[in-house]
Amino acid sequence: MKFENLAALYQYFDDLVTQDVDADVLFASSYVRGFVSLAASEYGDESQQLTACLAKNIGEKIESARTELSPQDREVIQLYWADIKGFFSH
């Protein structure tokens, strides 16, 4: 799956709430979205492309915050981030 820009990725996150997804996906998408927003604010607005540089920054922020999660939650986040990291250009 590819997204045109950051706004489209945010819409994807929003749409998950209305879909029949499990609690882990909702938790992970919400958690990761926070780091996407934080990192994206350093690069531009919601029309910006999903670049490899942005993905690297998000990944670093997620890794830096890993101690605030339980081991189980950390695994959920790592798996979710690995799945959606492919949305970003390489």
ZAVEX-964328 format. One record per residue (C-alpha): residue in three letters; x, z, y. Coordinates in steps of 0.2 Angstrom, whole numbers, plus 2048, in hexadecimal, padded with zeros to 3 digits. Last residue first. Layout:
% residues N
ALAXZY
...
//
This chain:
% residues 90
HIS842801815
SER83180181D
PHE82681081B
PHE81781080F
GLY823814800
LYS825825807
ILE813828802
ASP81782C7F0
ALA8278357F2
TRP81E8407FF
TYR8118447F3
LEU81D8497E5
GLN8278547F1
ILE81885C7F8
VAL8108617E7
GLU8228677E2
ARG8238727F1
ASP8128797EE
GLN81787E7DD
PRO8278867E3
SER81E88F7F0
LEU820888802
GLU82888F811
THR83A88C80A
ARG83787980A
ALA83687881C
SER84786F81F
GLU842863810
ILE83285E819
LYS83B85B829
GLU849850821
GLY83C846818
ILE833843828
ASN84383D831
LYS847832823
ALA83682A823
LEU837827836
CYS84881E833
ALA840814825
THR83380E831
LEU820810831
GLN81D805841
GLN81780D851
SER80680B857
GLU80381E856
ASP810822864
GLY822822864
TYR83282885B
GLU83383B85E
SER82083E85C
ALA82183584C
ALA82C843844
LEU81F851848
SER810846844
VAL818841833
PHE81C853830
GLY80A859833
ARG80484A828
VAL80F85181A
TYR80586181A
SER7F485981B
SER7F884C80E
ALA7FF85A802
PHE7F0865804
LEU7E4857801
VAL7EE8507F3
ASP7EF8627EB
ALA7DC8657ED
ASP7D78567E3
VAL7D18457EA
ASP7BF83F7EA
GLN7C08367FB
THR7B983C80B
VAL7C984780F
LEU7D483980A
ASP7CE82E818
ASP7D6839825
PHE7E783681C
TYR7E582481C
GLN7DF82482E
TYR7EF82C832
LEU7F981F829
ALA7EF811833
ALA7F481A843
LEU80681A83E
ASN80780783C
GLU8027F8832
PHE800802822
LYS8067FC811
MET800800800
//
